[in-house]
């Protein structure tokens, strides 16, 4: 059963990891319904939100890959709407 989730991604300090984050998001473009990126240059933070609709297993795989990256924090809000 598919779930709708919002994945919040914060990249801290070093923007160079953004290319790897982008690759994970691109690899999962088929389940991303929308995304938004907001840079906070003065505080050296880069924030991305991605809305996905897919299985819990896929959500876990995406957030797991992102969460293992250095200087990347990931939080997910998952709905029970299918």
FIMAR-335588 format. One record per atom (N, C-alpha, C): residue number from 1; atom name; x negated, y, z negated. Coordinates in Angstrom, 3 decimals, always signed. Layout:
<rs>
+-----+----+----------+----------+----------+
|   i | at |       xx |       yy |       zz |
+-----+----+----------+----------+----------+
| NUM | CA |        X |        Y |        Z |
...
+-----+----+----------+----------+----------+
</rs>
This chain:
<rs>
+-----+----+----------+----------+----------+
|   i | at |       xx |       yy |       zz |
+-----+----+----------+----------+----------+
|   1 |  N |   -0.835 |   -1.178 |   +0.000 |
|   1 | CA |   +0.000 |   +0.000 |   +0.000 |
|   1 |  C |   -0.884 |   +1.246 |   +0.000 |
|   2 |  N |   -0.576 |   +2.147 |   +0.901 |
|   2 | CA |   -1.344 |   +3.392 |   +0.977 |
|   2 |  C |   -0.940 |   +4.339 |   -0.140 |
|   3 |  N |   -1.902 |   +5.129 |   -0.559 |
|   3 | CA |   -1.698 |   +6.176 |   -1.560 |
|   3 |  C |   -2.133 |   +7.505 |   -0.967 |
|   4 |  N |   -1.591 |   +8.583 |   -1.490 |
|   4 | CA |   -2.048 |   +9.926 |   -1.145 |
|   4 |  C |   -2.950 |  +10.389 |   -2.274 |
|   5 |  N |   -4.122 |  +10.900 |   -1.915 |
|   5 | CA |   -5.074 |  +11.348 |   -2.931 |
|   5 |  C |   -5.757 |  +12.632 |   -2.484 |
|   6 |  N |   -6.156 |  +13.407 |   -3.479 |
|   6 | CA |   -6.988 |  +14.587 |   -3.232 |
|   6 |  C |   -8.359 |  +14.281 |   -3.817 |
|   7 |  N |   -9.362 |  +14.347 |   -2.966 |
|   7 | CA |  -10.737 |  +14.117 |   -3.406 |
|   7 |  C |  -11.427 |  +15.472 |   -3.481 |
|   8 |  N |  -11.864 |  +15.839 |   -4.681 |
|   8 | CA |  -12.573 |  +17.103 |   -4.900 |
|   8 |  C |  -14.065 |  +16.795 |   -4.974 |
|   9 |  N |  -14.840 |  +17.490 |   -4.161 |
|   9 | CA |  -16.281 |  +17.263 |   -4.074 |
|   9 |  C |  -16.984 |  +18.581 |   -4.380 |
|  10 |  N |  -17.923 |  +18.546 |   -5.324 |
|  10 | CA |  -18.726 |  +19.728 |   -5.633 |
|  10 |  C |  -20.186 |  +19.382 |   -5.410 |
|  11 |  N |  -20.823 |  +20.156 |   -4.556 |
|  11 | CA |  -22.257 |  +20.000 |   -4.297 |
|  11 |  C |  -22.964 |  +21.106 |   -5.063 |
|  12 |  N |  -23.885 |  +20.702 |   -5.940 |
|  12 | CA |  -24.584 |  +21.664 |   -6.797 |
|  12 |  C |  -26.027 |  +21.831 |   -6.343 |
|  13 |  N |  -26.510 |  +23.046 |   -6.437 |
|  13 | CA |  -27.919 |  +23.404 |   -6.329 |
|  13 |  C |  -28.546 |  +23.220 |   -4.960 |
|  14 |  N |  -28.437 |  +22.038 |   -4.372 |
|  14 | CA |  -29.160 |  +21.789 |   -3.132 |
|  14 |  C |  -28.191 |  +21.447 |   -2.015 |
|  15 |  N |  -28.044 |  +22.347 |   -1.096 |
|  15 | CA |  -27.087 |  +22.175 |   -0.008 |
|  15 |  C |  -27.529 |  +21.133 |   +1.015 |
|  16 |  N |  -28.764 |  +20.682 |   +0.950 |
|  16 | CA |  -29.269 |  +19.745 |   +1.951 |
|  16 |  C |  -28.507 |  +18.419 |   +1.940 |
|  17 |  N |  -27.901 |  +18.041 |   +0.841 |
|  17 | CA |  -27.132 |  +16.796 |   +0.761 |
|  17 |  C |  -25.811 |  +16.917 |   +1.524 |
|  18 |  N |  -25.430 |  +18.125 |   +1.878 |
|  18 | CA |  -24.153 |  +18.360 |   +2.557 |
|  18 |  C |  -24.040 |  +17.558 |   +3.854 |
|  19 |  N |  -25.143 |  +17.335 |   +4.522 |
|  19 | CA |  -25.121 |  +16.564 |   +5.767 |
|  19 |  C |  -24.670 |  +15.123 |   +5.506 |
|  20 |  N |  -25.130 |  +14.540 |   +4.400 |
|  20 | CA |  -24.727 |  +13.185 |   +4.034 |
|  20 |  C |  -23.259 |  +13.140 |   +3.615 |
|  21 |  N |  -22.819 |  +14.154 |   +2.883 |
|  21 | CA |  -21.409 |  +14.248 |   +2.502 |
|  21 |  C |  -20.556 |  +14.342 |   +3.763 |
|  22 |  N |  -20.958 |  +15.180 |   +4.680 |
|  22 | CA |  -20.237 |  +15.343 |   +5.939 |
|  22 |  C |  -20.149 |  +14.023 |   +6.697 |
|  23 |  N |  -21.208 |  +13.229 |   +6.667 |
|  23 | CA |  -21.206 |  +11.946 |   +7.374 |
|  23 |  C |  -20.170 |  +10.994 |   +6.780 |
|  24 |  N |  -20.088 |  +10.940 |   +5.452 |
|  24 | CA |  -19.084 |  +10.086 |   +4.799 |
|  24 |  C |  -17.679 |  +10.547 |   +5.187 |
|  25 |  N |  -17.454 |  +11.845 |   +5.174 |
|  25 | CA |  -16.134 |  +12.364 |   +5.548 |
|  25 |  C |  -15.834 |  +12.081 |   +7.020 |
|  26 |  N |  -16.805 |  +12.248 |   +7.880 |
|  26 | CA |  -16.606 |  +11.966 |   +9.309 |
|  26 |  C |  -16.316 |  +10.488 |   +9.549 |
|  27 |  N |  -17.001 |   +9.621 |   +8.808 |
|  27 | CA |  -16.785 |   +8.177 |   +8.937 |
|  27 |  C |  -15.373 |   +7.772 |   +8.524 |
|  28 |  N |  -14.719 |   +8.617 |   +7.740 |
|  28 | CA |  -13.378 |   +8.331 |   +7.244 |
|  28 |  C |  -12.329 |   +9.297 |   +7.788 |
|  29 |  N |  -12.627 |   +9.929 |   +8.889 |
|  29 | CA |  -11.736 |  +10.938 |   +9.469 |
|  29 |  C |  -10.354 |  +10.382 |   +9.794 |
|  30 |  N |  -10.267 |   +9.098 |  +10.036 |
|  30 | CA |   -8.971 |   +8.509 |  +10.391 |
|  30 |  C |   -7.965 |   +8.530 |   +9.245 |
|  31 |  N |   -8.407 |   +8.681 |   +8.002 |
|  31 | CA |   -7.485 |   +8.719 |   +6.859 |
|  31 |  C |   -7.408 |  +10.097 |   +6.208 |
|  32 |  N |   -8.210 |  +11.046 |   +6.685 |
|  32 | CA |   -8.198 |  +12.401 |   +6.126 |
|  32 |  C |   -7.093 |  +13.210 |   +6.802 |
|  33 |  N |   -6.149 |  +13.659 |   +5.997 |
|  33 | CA |   -5.020 |  +14.444 |   +6.513 |
|  33 |  C |   -5.330 |  +15.934 |   +6.558 |
|  34 |  N |   -6.251 |  +16.378 |   +5.724 |
|  34 | CA |   -6.649 |  +17.775 |   +5.704 |
|  34 |  C |   -7.854 |  +17.954 |   +4.805 |
|  35 |  N |   -8.608 |  +18.997 |   +5.063 |
|  35 | CA |   -9.765 |  +19.283 |   +4.207 |
|  35 |  C |  -10.070 |  +20.769 |   +4.239 |
|  36 |  N |  -10.714 |  +21.212 |   +3.164 |
|  36 | CA |  -11.067 |  +22.621 |   +3.049 |
|  36 |  C |  -12.411 |  +22.711 |   +2.338 |
|  37 |  N |  -13.274 |  +23.554 |   +2.821 |
|  37 | CA |  -14.570 |  +23.778 |   +2.187 |
|  37 |  C |  -14.704 |  +25.233 |   +1.778 |
|  38 |  N |  -15.224 |  +25.438 |   +0.568 |
|  38 | CA |  -15.409 |  +26.793 |   +0.056 |
|  38 |  C |  -16.819 |  +26.923 |   -0.504 |
|  39 |  N |  -17.647 |  +27.768 |   +0.095 |
|  39 | CA |  -18.977 |  +27.984 |   -0.469 |
|  39 |  C |  -18.953 |  +29.065 |   -1.541 |
|  40 |  N |  -19.711 |  +28.862 |   -2.589 |
|  40 | CA |  -19.920 |  +29.872 |   -3.626 |
|  40 |  C |  -21.428 |  +30.111 |   -3.659 |
|  41 |  N |  -21.883 |  +30.896 |   -2.701 |
|  41 | CA |  -23.311 |  +31.092 |   -2.465 |
|  41 |  C |  -24.019 |  +31.647 |   -3.698 |
|  42 |  N |  -23.436 |  +32.632 |   -4.344 |
|  42 | CA |  -24.121 |  +33.274 |   -5.471 |
|  42 |  C |  -24.341 |  +32.333 |   -6.651 |
|  43 |  N |  -23.483 |  +31.311 |   -6.782 |
|  43 | CA |  -23.657 |  +30.331 |   -7.855 |
|  43 |  C |  -24.226 |  +28.999 |   -7.345 |
|  44 |  N |  -24.578 |  +28.971 |   -6.055 |
|  44 | CA |  -25.188 |  +27.797 |   -5.430 |
|  44 |  C |  -24.313 |  +26.550 |   -5.581 |
|  45 |  N |  -23.004 |  +26.726 |   -5.348 |
|  45 | CA |  -22.044 |  +25.631 |   -5.370 |
|  45 |  C |  -21.310 |  +25.580 |   -4.040 |
|  46 |  N |  -21.010 |  +24.376 |   -3.603 |
|  46 | CA |  -20.285 |  +24.191 |   -2.350 |
|  46 |  C |  -19.172 |  +23.190 |   -2.636 |
|  47 |  N |  -17.921 |  +23.608 |   -2.457 |
|  47 | CA |  -16.773 |  +22.805 |   -2.858 |
|  47 |  C |  -15.979 |  +22.373 |   -1.639 |
|  48 |  N |  -15.574 |  +21.117 |   -1.652 |
|  48 | CA |  -14.778 |  +20.553 |   -0.564 |
|  48 |  C |  -13.608 |  +19.803 |   -1.185 |
|  49 |  N |  -12.427 |  +19.998 |   -0.621 |
|  49 | CA |  -11.297 |  +19.155 |   -1.014 |
|  49 |  C |  -10.826 |  +18.428 |   +0.241 |
|  50 |  N |  -10.538 |  +17.149 |   +0.073 |
|  50 | CA |  -10.060 |  +16.332 |   +1.188 |
|  50 |  C |   -8.804 |  +15.595 |   +0.732 |
|  51 |  N |   -7.753 |  +15.688 |   +1.527 |
|  51 | CA |   -6.528 |  +14.957 |   +1.245 |
|  51 |  C |   -6.542 |  +13.722 |   +2.130 |
|  52 |  N |   -6.400 |  +12.559 |   +1.497 |
|  52 | CA |   -6.447 |  +11.306 |   +2.235 |
|  52 |  C |   -5.176 |  +10.502 |   +1.998 |
|  53 |  N |   -4.849 |   +9.646 |   +2.946 |
|  53 | CA |   -3.768 |   +8.675 |   +2.782 |
|  53 |  C |   -4.307 |   +7.338 |   +3.253 |
|  54 |  N |   -4.512 |   +6.434 |   +2.282 |
|  54 | CA |   -5.091 |   +5.133 |   +2.591 |
|  54 |  C |   -4.961 |   +4.222 |   +1.372 |
|  55 |  N |   -5.519 |   +3.040 |   +1.470 |
|  55 | CA |   -5.450 |   +2.075 |   +0.365 |
|  55 |  C |   -6.336 |   +2.528 |   -0.793 |
|  56 |  N |   -6.025 |   +2.003 |   -1.966 |
|  56 | CA |   -6.854 |   +2.290 |   -3.147 |
|  56 |  C |   -8.285 |   +1.827 |   -2.926 |
|  57 |  N |   -8.451 |   +0.708 |   -2.237 |
|  57 | CA |   -9.791 |   +0.194 |   -1.966 |
|  57 |  C |  -10.601 |   +1.172 |   -1.123 |
|  58 |  N |   -9.958 |   +1.764 |   -0.152 |
|  58 | CA |  -10.643 |   +2.725 |   +0.719 |
|  58 |  C |  -10.968 |   +4.001 |   -0.056 |
|  59 |  N |  -10.027 |   +4.465 |   -0.870 |
|  59 | CA |  -10.284 |   +5.649 |   -1.696 |
|  59 |  C |  -11.488 |   +5.398 |   -2.597 |
|  60 |  N |  -11.525 |   +4.231 |   -3.212 |
|  60 | CA |  -12.646 |   +3.879 |   -4.089 |
|  60 |  C |  -13.957 |   +3.810 |   -3.323 |
|  61 |  N |  -13.927 |   +3.282 |   -2.111 |
|  61 | CA |  -15.143 |   +3.193 |   -1.300 |
|  61 |  C |  -15.669 |   +4.586 |   -0.947 |
|  62 |  N |  -14.765 |   +5.469 |   -0.544 |
|  62 | CA |  -15.163 |   +6.839 |   -0.176 |
|  62 |  C |  -15.755 |   +7.561 |   -1.385 |
|  63 |  N |  -15.021 |   +7.528 |   -2.501 |
|  63 | CA |  -15.488 |   +8.261 |   -3.679 |
|  63 |  C |  -16.742 |   +7.625 |   -4.272 |
|  64 |  N |  -16.879 |   +6.323 |   -4.136 |
|  64 | CA |  -18.085 |   +5.658 |   -4.616 |
|  64 |  C |  -19.315 |   +6.102 |   -3.854 |
|  65 |  N |  -19.199 |   +6.166 |   -2.528 |
|  65 | CA |  -20.334 |   +6.627 |   -1.703 |
|  65 |  C |  -20.713 |   +8.063 |   -2.048 |
|  66 |  N |  -19.703 |   +8.903 |   -2.183 |
|  66 | CA |  -19.975 |  +10.307 |   -2.498 |
|  66 |  C |  -20.546 |  +10.460 |   -3.903 |
|  67 |  N |  -19.991 |   +9.730 |   -4.847 |
|  67 | CA |  -20.399 |   +9.851 |   -6.240 |
|  67 |  C |  -21.820 |   +9.390 |   -6.524 |
|  68 |  N |  -22.371 |   +8.552 |   -5.661 |
|  68 | CA |  -23.753 |   +8.095 |   -5.846 |
|  68 |  C |  -24.793 |   +9.079 |   -5.323 |
|  69 |  N |  -24.338 |  +10.126 |   -4.648 |
|  69 | CA |  -25.270 |  +11.105 |   -4.093 |
|  69 |  C |  -25.754 |  +12.059 |   -5.179 |
|  70 |  N |  -27.032 |  +12.407 |   -5.095 |
|  70 | CA |  -27.630 |  +13.334 |   -6.057 |
|  70 |  C |  -27.010 |  +14.724 |   -5.897 |
|  71 |  N |  -26.709 |  +15.366 |   -7.014 |
|  71 | CA |  -26.142 |  +16.722 |   -7.060 |
|  71 |  C |  -24.731 |  +16.815 |   -6.498 |
|  72 |  N |  -24.031 |  +15.686 |   -6.442 |
|  72 | CA |  -22.651 |  +15.667 |   -5.968 |
|  72 |  C |  -21.758 |  +15.147 |   -7.090 |
|  73 |  N |  -20.691 |  +15.911 |   -7.388 |
|  73 | CA |  -19.688 |  +15.491 |   -8.363 |
|  73 |  C |  -18.385 |  +15.265 |   -7.622 |
|  74 |  N |  -17.718 |  +14.162 |   -7.941 |
|  74 | CA |  -16.467 |  +13.808 |   -7.258 |
|  74 |  C |  -15.393 |  +13.518 |   -8.301 |
|  75 |  N |  -14.222 |  +14.091 |   -8.094 |
|  75 | CA |  -13.043 |  +13.804 |   -8.901 |
|  75 |  C |  -11.886 |  +13.535 |   -7.942 |
|  76 |  N |  -11.028 |  +12.615 |   -8.348 |
|  76 | CA |   -9.934 |  +12.235 |   -7.464 |
|  76 |  C |   -8.606 |  +12.252 |   -8.228 |
|  77 |  N |   -7.599 |  +12.820 |   -7.599 |
|  77 | CA |   -6.228 |  +12.761 |   -8.110 |
|  77 |  C |   -5.433 |  +11.898 |   -7.139 |
|  78 |  N |   -4.855 |  +10.814 |   -7.658 |
|  78 | CA |   -4.162 |   +9.849 |   -6.818 |
|  78 |  C |   -2.691 |   +9.842 |   -7.189 |
|  79 |  N |   -1.841 |   +9.923 |   -6.174 |
|  79 | CA |   -0.401 |   +9.896 |   -6.417 |
|  79 |  C |   +0.124 |   +8.470 |   -6.312 |
|  80 |  N |   +1.316 |   +8.258 |   -6.807 |
|  80 | CA |   +1.938 |   +6.960 |   -6.632 |
|  80 |  C |   +2.870 |   +6.963 |   -5.415 |
|  81 |  N |   +2.820 |   +8.041 |   -4.648 |
|  81 | CA |   +3.604 |   +8.140 |   -3.417 |
|  81 |  C |   +2.910 |   +7.329 |   -2.348 |
|  82 |  N |   +3.672 |   +6.534 |   -1.658 |
|  82 | CA |   +3.071 |   +5.729 |   -0.581 |
|  82 |  C |   +3.491 |   +6.233 |   +0.775 |
+-----+----+----------+----------+----------+
</rs>
